[in-house]
């Protein structure tokens, strides 16, 4: 995660993928980049294969990425938003108790 944060702070887009270990099937892509309004924050984006939208794969992976971003780096805030046309993404953010228009998660895991 440090490499992802360091790269994002240099203005570079970074990403990681999640796959099913037993099959190698691609599940999701997580993208991190500097947040335009505050380059000390990270913006996080998620793209998940439709077959993994249900069954809580996305929910668990998002939690793991958020935890890793804070536990493995010194980034103070993650920012994310969902496309309002993507009802599954909006629902995922709502399950995390965040506003789909823009969620800011601080290192203390509270919204700001």
Backbone as XML, in Angstrom:
<?xml version="1.0"?>
<chain id="A" units="angstrom">
  <residue number="1" name="UNK">
    <atom name="N" x="0.826" y="-1.193" z="0.000"/>
    <atom name="CA" x="0.000" y="0.000" z="0.000"/>
    <atom name="C" x="0.867" y="1.253" z="0.000"/>
  </residue>
  <residue number="2" name="UNK">
    <atom name="N" x="2.007" y="1.203" z="0.662"/>
    <atom name="CA" x="2.890" y="2.371" z="0.660"/>
    <atom name="C" x="3.277" y="2.767" z="-0.757"/>
  </residue>
  <residue number="3" name="UNK">
    <atom name="N" x="3.563" y="1.778" z="-1.601"/>
    <atom name="CA" x="3.935" y="2.076" z="-2.986"/>
    <atom name="C" x="2.775" y="2.727" z="-3.729"/>
  </residue>
  <residue number="4" name="UNK">
    <atom name="N" x="1.558" y="2.289" z="-3.456"/>
    <atom name="CA" x="0.379" y="2.872" z="-4.093"/>
    <atom name="C" x="0.219" y="4.324" z="-3.653"/>
  </residue>
  <residue number="5" name="UNK">
    <atom name="N" x="0.325" y="4.567" z="-2.347"/>
    <atom name="CA" x="0.183" y="5.927" z="-1.825"/>
    <atom name="C" x="1.299" y="6.816" z="-2.367"/>
  </residue>
  <residue number="6" name="UNK">
    <atom name="N" x="2.538" y="6.328" z="-2.350"/>
    <atom name="CA" x="3.672" y="7.123" z="-2.839"/>
    <atom name="C" x="3.480" y="7.472" z="-4.314"/>
  </residue>
  <residue number="7" name="UNK">
    <atom name="N" x="3.043" y="6.528" z="-5.102"/>
    <atom name="CA" x="2.820" y="6.780" z="-6.519"/>
    <atom name="C" x="1.699" y="7.799" z="-6.723"/>
  </residue>
  <residue number="8" name="UNK">
    <atom name="N" x="0.623" y="7.648" z="-5.969"/>
    <atom name="CA" x="-0.490" y="8.598" z="-6.084"/>
    <atom name="C" x="-0.055" y="9.997" z="-5.678"/>
  </residue>
  <residue number="9" name="UNK">
    <atom name="N" x="0.777" y="10.098" z="-4.669"/>
    <atom name="CA" x="1.249" y="11.418" z="-4.235"/>
    <atom name="C" x="2.156" y="12.067" z="-5.277"/>
  </residue>
  <residue number="10" name="UNK">
    <atom name="N" x="2.748" y="11.269" z="-6.148"/>
    <atom name="CA" x="3.536" y="11.824" z="-7.250"/>
    <atom name="C" x="2.645" y="12.144" z="-8.446"/>
  </residue>
  <residue number="11" name="UNK">
    <atom name="N" x="1.317" y="12.032" z="-8.240"/>
    <atom name="CA" x="0.378" y="12.371" z="-9.295"/>
    <atom name="C" x="0.070" y="11.243" z="-10.239"/>
  </residue>
  <residue number="12" name="UNK">
    <atom name="N" x="0.457" y="10.039" z="-9.891"/>
    <atom name="CA" x="0.239" y="8.896" z="-10.769"/>
    <atom name="C" x="-0.976" y="8.093" z="-10.328"/>
  </residue>
  <residue number="13" name="UNK">
    <atom name="N" x="-1.675" y="7.565" z="-11.293"/>
    <atom name="CA" x="-2.772" y="6.649" z="-11.035"/>
    <atom name="C" x="-2.163" y="5.292" z="-10.713"/>
  </residue>
  <residue number="14" name="UNK">
    <atom name="N" x="-2.644" y="4.657" z="-9.672"/>
    <atom name="CA" x="-2.182" y="3.312" z="-9.333"/>
    <atom name="C" x="-3.396" y="2.420" z="-9.129"/>
  </residue>
  <residue number="15" name="UNK">
    <atom name="N" x="-3.192" y="1.135" z="-9.286"/>
    <atom name="CA" x="-4.322" y="0.225" z="-9.167"/>
    <atom name="C" x="-3.863" y="-1.152" z="-8.725"/>
  </residue>
  <residue number="16" name="UNK">
    <atom name="N" x="-4.805" y="-1.909" z="-8.214"/>
    <atom name="CA" x="-4.564" y="-3.313" z="-7.910"/>
    <atom name="C" x="-5.815" y="-4.084" z="-8.269"/>
  </residue>
  <residue number="17" name="UNK">
    <atom name="N" x="-5.624" y="-5.362" z="-8.548"/>
    <atom name="CA" x="-6.748" y="-6.217" z="-8.922"/>
    <atom name="C" x="-6.958" y="-7.275" z="-7.857"/>
  </residue>
  <residue number="18" name="UNK">
    <atom name="N" x="-8.203" y="-7.724" z="-7.763"/>
    <atom name="CA" x="-8.557" y="-8.843" z="-6.892"/>
    <atom name="C" x="-8.999" y="-9.993" z="-7.790"/>
  </residue>
  <residue number="19" name="UNK">
    <atom name="N" x="-8.522" y="-11.184" z="-7.483"/>
    <atom name="CA" x="-8.887" y="-12.376" z="-8.243"/>
    <atom name="C" x="-9.294" y="-13.487" z="-7.277"/>
  </residue>
  <residue number="20" name="UNK">
    <atom name="N" x="-10.067" y="-14.432" z="-7.793"/>
    <atom name="CA" x="-10.408" y="-15.624" z="-7.017"/>
    <atom name="C" x="-9.170" y="-16.516" z="-7.025"/>
  </residue>
  <residue number="21" name="UNK">
    <atom name="N" x="-8.642" y="-16.798" z="-5.863"/>
    <atom name="CA" x="-7.381" y="-17.538" z="-5.757"/>
    <atom name="C" x="-7.460" y="-18.904" z="-6.440"/>
  </residue>
  <residue number="22" name="UNK">
    <atom name="N" x="-8.548" y="-19.622" z="-6.265"/>
    <atom name="CA" x="-8.643" y="-20.984" z="-6.796"/>
    <atom name="C" x="-8.785" y="-21.046" z="-8.308"/>
  </residue>
  <residue number="23" name="UNK">
    <atom name="N" x="-9.343" y="-19.986" z="-8.921"/>
    <atom name="CA" x="-9.604" y="-20.039" z="-10.363"/>
    <atom name="C" x="-8.843" y="-18.984" z="-11.161"/>
  </residue>
  <residue number="24" name="UNK">
    <atom name="N" x="-8.362" y="-17.946" z="-10.482"/>
    <atom name="CA" x="-7.718" y="-16.848" z="-11.183"/>
    <atom name="C" x="-8.710" y="-15.899" z="-11.830"/>
  </residue>
  <residue number="25" name="UNK">
    <atom name="N" x="-10.009" y="-16.127" z="-11.603"/>
    <atom name="CA" x="-11.035" y="-15.274" z="-12.200"/>
    <atom name="C" x="-10.935" y="-13.860" z="-11.630"/>
  </residue>
  <residue number="26" name="UNK">
    <atom name="N" x="-10.946" y="-12.857" z="-12.530"/>
    <atom name="CA" x="-10.835" y="-11.457" z="-12.131"/>
    <atom name="C" x="-12.122" y="-11.016" z="-11.471"/>
  </residue>
  <residue number="27" name="UNK">
    <atom name="N" x="-12.022" y="-10.420" z="-10.281"/>
    <atom name="CA" x="-13.174" y="-9.965" z="-9.517"/>
    <atom name="C" x="-13.344" y="-8.456" z="-9.638"/>
  </residue>
  <residue number="28" name="UNK">
    <atom name="N" x="-12.268" y="-7.708" z="-9.333"/>
    <atom name="CA" x="-12.408" y="-6.257" z="-9.253"/>
    <atom name="C" x="-11.073" y="-5.558" z="-9.468"/>
  </residue>
  <residue number="29" name="UNK">
    <atom name="N" x="-11.171" y="-4.284" z="-9.809"/>
    <atom name="CA" x="-10.014" y="-3.403" z="-9.920"/>
    <atom name="C" x="-10.228" y="-2.250" z="-8.946"/>
  </residue>
  <residue number="30" name="UNK">
    <atom name="N" x="-9.201" y="-1.931" z="-8.182"/>
    <atom name="CA" x="-9.232" y="-0.804" z="-7.249"/>
    <atom name="C" x="-8.207" y="0.195" z="-7.723"/>
  </residue>
  <residue number="31" name="UNK">
    <atom name="N" x="-8.659" y="1.433" z="-7.915"/>
    <atom name="CA" x="-7.788" y="2.474" z="-8.430"/>
    <atom name="C" x="-7.644" y="3.568" z="-7.392"/>
  </residue>
  <residue number="32" name="UNK">
    <atom name="N" x="-6.424" y="4.049" z="-7.257"/>
    <atom name="CA" x="-6.115" y="5.121" z="-6.314"/>
    <atom name="C" x="-5.404" y="6.233" z="-7.074"/>
  </residue>
  <residue number="33" name="UNK">
    <atom name="N" x="-5.750" y="7.471" z="-6.766"/>
    <atom name="CA" x="-5.072" y="8.620" z="-7.356"/>
    <atom name="C" x="-5.197" y="9.785" z="-6.393"/>
  </residue>
  <residue number="34" name="UNK">
    <atom name="N" x="-4.377" y="10.810" z="-6.561"/>
    <atom name="CA" x="-4.510" y="11.970" z="-5.677"/>
    <atom name="C" x="-5.902" y="12.589" z="-5.859"/>
  </residue>
  <residue number="35" name="UNK">
    <atom name="N" x="-6.483" y="13.041" z="-4.785"/>
    <atom name="CA" x="-7.774" y="13.715" z="-4.832"/>
    <atom name="C" x="-7.520" y="15.147" z="-5.299"/>
  </residue>
  <residue number="36" name="UNK">
    <atom name="N" x="-8.192" y="15.567" z="-6.341"/>
    <atom name="CA" x="-7.920" y="16.867" z="-6.971"/>
    <atom name="C" x="-8.030" y="18.038" z="-5.993"/>
  </residue>
  <residue number="37" name="UNK">
    <atom name="N" x="-8.987" y="17.996" z="-5.084"/>
    <atom name="CA" x="-9.193" y="19.115" z="-4.163"/>
    <atom name="C" x="-8.174" y="19.154" z="-3.029"/>
  </residue>
  <residue number="38" name="UNK">
    <atom name="N" x="-7.514" y="18.041" z="-2.768"/>
    <atom name="CA" x="-6.502" y="17.984" z="-1.704"/>
    <atom name="C" x="-5.550" y="16.839" z="-2.009"/>
  </residue>
  <residue number="39" name="UNK">
    <atom name="N" x="-4.368" y="17.111" z="-2.545"/>
    <atom name="CA" x="-3.454" y="16.052" z="-2.969"/>
    <atom name="C" x="-2.914" y="15.176" z="-1.836"/>
  </residue>
  <residue number="40" name="UNK">
    <atom name="N" x="-3.158" y="15.543" z="-0.590"/>
    <atom name="CA" x="-2.752" y="14.685" z="0.525"/>
    <atom name="C" x="-3.761" y="13.559" z="0.751"/>
  </residue>
  <residue number="41" name="UNK">
    <atom name="N" x="-4.948" y="13.701" z="0.165"/>
    <atom name="CA" x="-5.979" y="12.675" z="0.262"/>
    <atom name="C" x="-5.849" y="11.735" z="-0.935"/>
  </residue>
  <residue number="42" name="UNK">
    <atom name="N" x="-6.360" y="10.530" z="-0.796"/>
    <atom name="CA" x="-6.435" y="9.593" z="-1.910"/>
    <atom name="C" x="-7.877" y="9.432" z="-2.351"/>
  </residue>
  <residue number="43" name="UNK">
    <atom name="N" x="-8.074" y="9.401" z="-3.663"/>
    <atom name="CA" x="-9.371" y="9.064" z="-4.225"/>
    <atom name="C" x="-9.335" y="7.599" z="-4.611"/>
  </residue>
  <residue number="44" name="UNK">
    <atom name="N" x="-10.367" y="6.863" z="-4.254"/>
    <atom name="CA" x="-10.412" y="5.432" z="-4.527"/>
    <atom name="C" x="-11.591" y="5.132" z="-5.437"/>
  </residue>
  <residue number="45" name="UNK">
    <atom name="N" x="-11.347" y="4.394" z="-6.491"/>
    <atom name="CA" x="-12.402" y="3.963" z="-7.398"/>
    <atom name="C" x="-12.404" y="2.447" z="-7.487"/>
  </residue>
  <residue number="46" name="UNK">
    <atom name="N" x="-13.567" y="1.879" z="-7.763"/>
    <atom name="CA" x="-13.720" y="0.423" z="-7.782"/>
    <atom name="C" x="-14.517" y="0.023" z="-9.016"/>
  </residue>
  <residue number="47" name="UNK">
    <atom name="N" x="-14.036" y="-1.001" z="-9.712"/>
    <atom name="CA" x="-14.788" y="-1.608" z="-10.805"/>
    <atom name="C" x="-14.862" y="-3.091" z="-10.502"/>
  </residue>
  <residue number="48" name="UNK">
    <atom name="N" x="-16.074" y="-3.609" z="-10.432"/>
    <atom name="CA" x="-16.281" y="-5.010" z="-10.085"/>
    <atom name="C" x="-17.033" y="-5.711" z="-11.210"/>
  </residue>
  <residue number="49" name="UNK">
    <atom name="N" x="-16.614" y="-6.932" z="-11.508"/>
    <atom name="CA" x="-17.321" y="-7.739" z="-12.493"/>
    <atom name="C" x="-18.764" y="-7.936" z="-12.026"/>
  </residue>
  <residue number="50" name="UNK">
    <atom name="N" x="-19.746" y="-7.828" z="-12.929"/>
    <atom name="CA" x="-21.149" y="-7.936" z="-12.516"/>
    <atom name="C" x="-21.490" y="-9.204" z="-11.732"/>
  </residue>
  <residue number="51" name="UNK">
    <atom name="N" x="-20.865" y="-10.316" z="-12.067"/>
    <atom name="CA" x="-21.198" y="-11.558" z="-11.362"/>
    <atom name="C" x="-20.753" y="-11.528" z="-9.897"/>
  </residue>
  <residue number="52" name="UNK">
    <atom name="N" x="-19.943" y="-10.547" z="-9.520"/>
    <atom name="CA" x="-19.496" y="-10.428" z="-8.135"/>
    <atom name="C" x="-20.173" y="-9.270" z="-7.396"/>
  </residue>
  <residue number="53" name="UNK">
    <atom name="N" x="-21.156" y="-8.637" z="-8.019"/>
    <atom name="CA" x="-21.865" y="-7.546" z="-7.356"/>
    <atom name="C" x="-22.681" y="-8.054" z="-6.178"/>
  </residue>
  <residue number="54" name="UNK">
    <atom name="N" x="-23.082" y="-9.279" z="-6.238"/>
    <atom name="CA" x="-23.901" y="-9.860" z="-5.170"/>
    <atom name="C" x="-23.048" y="-10.849" z="-4.384"/>
  </residue>
  <residue number="55" name="UNK">
    <atom name="N" x="-23.508" y="-11.259" z="-3.248"/>
    <atom name="CA" x="-22.761" y="-12.216" z="-2.447"/>
    <atom name="C" x="-21.711" y="-11.569" z="-1.569"/>
  </residue>
  <residue number="56" name="UNK">
    <atom name="N" x="-21.709" y="-10.251" z="-1.502"/>
    <atom name="CA" x="-20.873" y="-9.472" z="-0.609"/>
    <atom name="C" x="-19.379" y="-9.500" z="-0.950"/>
  </residue>
  <residue number="57" name="UNK">
    <atom name="N" x="-18.986" y="-10.014" z="-2.112"/>
    <atom name="CA" x="-17.584" y="-9.931" z="-2.518"/>
    <atom name="C" x="-17.110" y="-8.483" z="-2.491"/>
  </residue>
  <residue number="58" name="UNK">
    <atom name="N" x="-17.863" y="-7.619" z="-3.160"/>
    <atom name="CA" x="-17.457" y="-6.213" z="-3.263"/>
    <atom name="C" x="-17.369" y="-5.555" z="-1.896"/>
  </residue>
  <residue number="59" name="UNK">
    <atom name="N" x="-18.336" y="-5.829" z="-1.039"/>
    <atom name="CA" x="-18.345" y="-5.236" z="0.293"/>
    <atom name="C" x="-17.097" y="-5.620" z="1.083"/>
  </residue>
  <residue number="60" name="UNK">
    <atom name="N" x="-16.741" y="-6.883" z="1.063"/>
    <atom name="CA" x="-15.569" y="-7.347" z="1.804"/>
    <atom name="C" x="-14.277" y="-6.781" z="1.203"/>
  </residue>
  <residue number="61" name="UNK">
    <atom name="N" x="-14.212" y="-6.717" z="-0.121"/>
    <atom name="CA" x="-13.011" y="-6.191" z="-0.771"/>
    <atom name="C" x="-12.841" y="-4.702" z="-0.514"/>
  </residue>
  <residue number="62" name="UNK">
    <atom name="N" x="-13.944" y="-3.957" z="-0.530"/>
    <atom name="CA" x="-13.860" y="-2.525" z="-0.236"/>
    <atom name="C" x="-13.359" y="-2.323" z="1.192"/>
  </residue>
  <residue number="63" name="UNK">
    <atom name="N" x="-13.915" y="-3.077" z="2.119"/>
    <atom name="CA" x="-13.461" y="-2.961" z="3.512"/>
    <atom name="C" x="-11.966" y="-3.263" z="3.615"/>
  </residue>
  <residue number="64" name="UNK">
    <atom name="N" x="-11.514" y="-4.292" z="2.918"/>
    <atom name="CA" x="-10.097" y="-4.650" z="2.968"/>
    <atom name="C" x="-9.222" y="-3.538" z="2.390"/>
  </residue>
  <residue number="65" name="UNK">
    <atom name="N" x="-9.648" y="-2.924" z="1.286"/>
    <atom name="CA" x="-8.871" y="-1.834" z="0.683"/>
    <atom name="C" x="-8.840" y="-0.609" z="1.585"/>
  </residue>
  <residue number="66" name="UNK">
    <atom name="N" x="-9.970" y="-0.272" z="2.185"/>
    <atom name="CA" x="-10.012" y="0.873" z="3.090"/>
    <atom name="C" x="-9.101" y="0.617" z="4.282"/>
  </residue>
  <residue number="67" name="UNK">
    <atom name="N" x="-9.212" y="-0.559" z="4.881"/>
    <atom name="CA" x="-8.360" y="-0.889" z="6.029"/>
    <atom name="C" x="-6.882" y="-0.845" z="5.642"/>
  </residue>
  <residue number="68" name="UNK">
    <atom name="N" x="-6.544" y="-1.417" z="4.491"/>
    <atom name="CA" x="-5.146" y="-1.418" z="4.051"/>
    <atom name="C" x="-4.635" y="-0.011" z="3.810"/>
  </residue>
  <residue number="69" name="UNK">
    <atom name="N" x="-5.462" y="0.834" z="3.207"/>
    <atom name="CA" x="-5.033" y="2.206" z="2.932"/>
    <atom name="C" x="-4.653" y="2.929" z="4.213"/>
  </residue>
  <residue number="70" name="UNK">
    <atom name="N" x="-5.412" y="2.715" z="5.276"/>
    <atom name="CA" x="-5.120" y="3.398" z="6.538"/>
    <atom name="C" x="-4.091" y="2.667" z="7.387"/>
  </residue>
  <residue number="71" name="UNK">
    <atom name="N" x="-4.137" y="1.340" z="7.393"/>
    <atom name="CA" x="-3.222" y="0.577" z="8.242"/>
    <atom name="C" x="-1.798" y="0.536" z="7.698"/>
  </residue>
  <residue number="72" name="UNK">
    <atom name="N" x="-1.666" y="0.622" z="6.384"/>
    <atom name="CA" x="-0.351" y="0.458" z="5.759"/>
    <atom name="C" x="0.232" y="1.752" z="5.204"/>
  </residue>
  <residue number="73" name="UNK">
    <atom name="N" x="-0.415" y="2.861" z="5.482"/>
    <atom name="CA" x="0.104" y="4.138" z="5.005"/>
    <atom name="C" x="-0.270" y="5.222" z="6.002"/>
  </residue>
  <residue number="74" name="UNK">
    <atom name="N" x="0.139" y="6.418" z="5.697"/>
    <atom name="CA" x="-0.196" y="7.552" z="6.554"/>
    <atom name="C" x="-1.195" y="8.485" z="5.894"/>
  </residue>
  <residue number="75" name="UNK">
    <atom name="N" x="-1.916" y="7.990" z="4.903"/>
    <atom name="CA" x="-2.918" y="8.817" z="4.235"/>
    <atom name="C" x="-4.012" y="9.170" z="5.250"/>
  </residue>
  <residue number="76" name="UNK">
    <atom name="N" x="-4.383" y="10.463" z="5.354"/>
    <atom name="CA" x="-5.369" y="10.850" z="6.373"/>
    <atom name="C" x="-6.817" y="10.633" z="5.953"/>
  </residue>
  <residue number="77" name="UNK">
    <atom name="N" x="-7.110" y="10.681" z="4.636"/>
    <atom name="CA" x="-8.495" y="10.605" z="4.171"/>
    <atom name="C" x="-8.557" y="9.896" z="2.820"/>
  </residue>
  <residue number="78" name="UNK">
    <atom name="N" x="-9.538" y="9.016" z="2.650"/>
    <atom name="CA" x="-9.884" y="8.426" z="1.363"/>
    <atom name="C" x="-11.177" y="9.080" z="0.891"/>
  </residue>
  <residue number="79" name="UNK">
    <atom name="N" x="-11.266" y="9.347" z="-0.401"/>
    <atom name="CA" x="-12.466" y="9.948" z="-0.981"/>
    <atom name="C" x="-12.938" y="9.037" z="-2.101"/>
  </residue>
  <residue number="80" name="UNK">
    <atom name="N" x="-14.240" y="8.829" z="-2.162"/>
    <atom name="CA" x="-14.800" y="8.018" z="-3.235"/>
    <atom name="C" x="-16.183" y="8.497" z="-3.600"/>
  </residue>
  <residue number="81" name="UNK">
    <atom name="N" x="-16.632" y="8.130" z="-4.783"/>
    <atom name="CA" x="-17.980" y="8.442" z="-5.233"/>
    <atom name="C" x="-18.430" y="7.329" z="-6.160"/>
  </residue>
  <residue number="82" name="UNK">
    <atom name="N" x="-19.715" y="7.164" z="-6.270"/>
    <atom name="CA" x="-20.277" y="6.162" z="-7.165"/>
    <atom name="C" x="-21.018" y="6.859" z="-8.294"/>
  </residue>
  <residue number="83" name="UNK">
    <atom name="N" x="-20.997" y="6.245" z="-9.445"/>
    <atom name="CA" x="-21.827" y="6.732" z="-10.539"/>
    <atom name="C" x="-23.278" y="6.475" z="-10.142"/>
  </residue>
  <residue number="84" name="UNK">
    <atom name="N" x="-24.092" y="7.514" z="-10.161"/>
    <atom name="CA" x="-25.477" y="7.361" z="-9.722"/>
    <atom name="C" x="-26.277" y="6.422" z="-10.619"/>
  </residue>
  <residue number="85" name="UNK">
    <atom name="N" x="-25.797" y="6.189" z="-11.849"/>
    <atom name="CA" x="-26.457" y="5.238" z="-12.743"/>
    <atom name="C" x="-26.172" y="3.800" z="-12.332"/>
  </residue>
  <residue number="86" name="UNK">
    <atom name="N" x="-25.105" y="3.599" z="-11.578"/>
    <atom name="CA" x="-24.722" y="2.256" z="-11.155"/>
    <atom name="C" x="-25.336" y="1.983" z="-9.783"/>
  </residue>
  <residue number="87" name="UNK">
    <atom name="N" x="-26.527" y="1.410" z="-9.798"/>
    <atom name="CA" x="-27.241" y="1.184" z="-8.546"/>
    <atom name="C" x="-26.487" y="0.256" z="-7.604"/>
  </residue>
  <residue number="88" name="UNK">
    <atom name="N" x="-25.742" y="-0.707" z="-8.158"/>
    <atom name="CA" x="-24.984" y="-1.623" z="-7.295"/>
    <atom name="C" x="-23.887" y="-0.887" z="-6.546"/>
  </residue>
  <residue number="89" name="UNK">
    <atom name="N" x="-23.190" y="0.023" z="-7.220"/>
    <atom name="CA" x="-22.140" y="0.803" z="-6.554"/>
    <atom name="C" x="-22.739" y="1.704" z="-5.485"/>
  </residue>
  <residue number="90" name="UNK">
    <atom name="N" x="-23.857" y="2.320" z="-5.810"/>
    <atom name="CA" x="-24.518" y="3.181" z="-4.818"/>
    <atom name="C" x="-24.938" y="2.365" z="-3.606"/>
  </residue>
  <residue number="91" name="UNK">
    <atom name="N" x="-25.490" y="1.187" z="-3.835"/>
    <atom name="CA" x="-25.909" y="0.326" z="-2.733"/>
    <atom name="C" x="-24.709" y="-0.091" z="-1.891"/>
  </residue>
  <residue number="92" name="UNK">
    <atom name="N" x="-23.597" y="-0.401" z="-2.552"/>
    <atom name="CA" x="-22.377" y="-0.765" z="-1.823"/>
    <atom name="C" x="-21.937" y="0.369" z="-0.912"/>
  </residue>
  <residue number="93" name="UNK">
    <atom name="N" x="-21.946" y="1.598" z="-1.431"/>
    <atom name="CA" x="-21.552" y="2.735" z="-0.597"/>
    <atom name="C" x="-22.535" y="2.952" z="0.539"/>
  </residue>
  <residue number="94" name="UNK">
    <atom name="N" x="-23.825" y="2.761" z="0.256"/>
    <atom name="CA" x="-24.824" y="2.910" z="1.319"/>
    <atom name="C" x="-24.641" y="1.838" z="2.394"/>
  </residue>
  <residue number="95" name="UNK">
    <atom name="N" x="-24.280" y="0.613" z="1.997"/>
    <atom name="CA" x="-24.007" y="-0.442" z="2.974"/>
    <atom name="C" x="-22.827" y="-0.077" z="3.870"/>
  </residue>
  <residue number="96" name="UNK">
    <atom name="N" x="-21.908" y="0.700" z="3.322"/>
    <atom name="CA" x="-20.759" y="1.176" z="4.092"/>
    <atom name="C" x="-21.106" y="2.454" z="4.865"/>
  </residue>
  <residue number="97" name="UNK">
    <atom name="N" x="-22.365" y="2.896" z="4.763"/>
    <atom name="CA" x="-22.881" y="4.107" z="5.412"/>
    <atom name="C" x="-22.232" y="5.376" z="4.854"/>
  </residue>
  <residue number="98" name="UNK">
    <atom name="N" x="-22.089" y="5.427" z="3.525"/>
    <atom name="CA" x="-21.510" y="6.591" z="2.870"/>
    <atom name="C" x="-22.464" y="7.132" z="1.817"/>
  </residue>
  <residue number="99" name="UNK">
    <atom name="N" x="-22.339" y="8.416" z="1.559"/>
    <atom name="CA" x="-23.113" y="9.077" z="0.521"/>
    <atom name="C" x="-22.523" y="8.709" z="-0.836"/>
  </residue>
  <residue number="100" name="UNK">
    <atom name="N" x="-23.302" y="8.119" z="-1.750"/>
    <atom name="CA" x="-22.757" y="7.756" z="-3.067"/>
    <atom name="C" x="-22.232" y="8.936" z="-3.874"/>
  </residue>
  <residue number="101" name="UNK">
    <atom name="N" x="-22.688" y="10.168" z="-3.577"/>
    <atom name="CA" x="-22.200" y="11.330" z="-4.311"/>
    <atom name="C" x="-20.756" y="11.660" z="-3.961"/>
  </residue>
  <residue number="102" name="UNK">
    <atom name="N" x="-20.389" y="11.492" z="-2.722"/>
    <atom name="CA" x="-19.003" y="11.672" z="-2.296"/>
    <atom name="C" x="-18.883" y="11.235" z="-0.849"/>
  </residue>
  <residue number="103" name="UNK">
    <atom name="N" x="-18.009" y="10.309" z="-0.620"/>
    <atom name="CA" x="-17.742" y="9.844" z="0.734"/>
    <atom name="C" x="-16.310" y="10.193" z="1.080"/>
  </residue>
  <residue number="104" name="UNK">
    <atom name="N" x="-16.122" y="10.735" z="2.258"/>
    <atom name="CA" x="-14.783" y="11.009" z="2.774"/>
    <atom name="C" x="-14.632" y="10.188" z="4.041"/>
  </residue>
  <residue number="105" name="UNK">
    <atom name="N" x="-13.641" y="9.345" z="4.045"/>
    <atom name="CA" x="-13.398" y="8.471" z="5.187"/>
    <atom name="C" x="-12.065" y="8.878" z="5.793"/>
  </residue>
  <residue number="106" name="UNK">
    <atom name="N" x="-12.077" y="9.246" z="7.065"/>
    <atom name="CA" x="-10.839" y="9.668" z="7.707"/>
    <atom name="C" x="-10.119" y="8.455" z="8.287"/>
  </residue>
  <residue number="107" name="UNK">
    <atom name="N" x="-8.875" y="8.663" z="8.670"/>
    <atom name="CA" x="-8.059" y="7.592" z="9.244"/>
    <atom name="C" x="-8.698" y="7.021" z="10.497"/>
  </residue>
  <residue number="108" name="UNK">
    <atom name="N" x="-9.533" y="7.810" z="11.173"/>
    <atom name="CA" x="-10.224" y="7.333" z="12.363"/>
    <atom name="C" x="-11.490" y="6.572" z="11.990"/>
  </residue>
  <residue number="109" name="UNK">
    <atom name="N" x="-11.713" y="6.360" z="10.696"/>
    <atom name="CA" x="-12.836" y="5.630" z="10.113"/>
    <atom name="C" x="-14.163" y="6.358" z="10.265"/>
  </residue>
  <residue number="110" name="UNK">
    <atom name="N" x="-14.117" y="7.648" z="10.485"/>
    <atom name="CA" x="-15.349" y="8.437" z="10.527"/>
    <atom name="C" x="-15.477" y="9.225" z="9.241"/>
  </residue>
  <residue number="111" name="UNK">
    <atom name="N" x="-16.680" y="9.578" z="8.882"/>
    <atom name="CA" x="-16.880" y="10.398" z="7.694"/>
    <atom name="C" x="-16.603" y="11.840" z="8.013"/>
  </residue>
  <residue number="112" name="UNK">
    <atom name="N" x="-16.085" y="12.555" z="7.059"/>
    <atom name="CA" x="-15.869" y="13.994" z="7.240"/>
    <atom name="C" x="-16.563" y="14.755" z="6.147"/>
  </residue>
</chain>
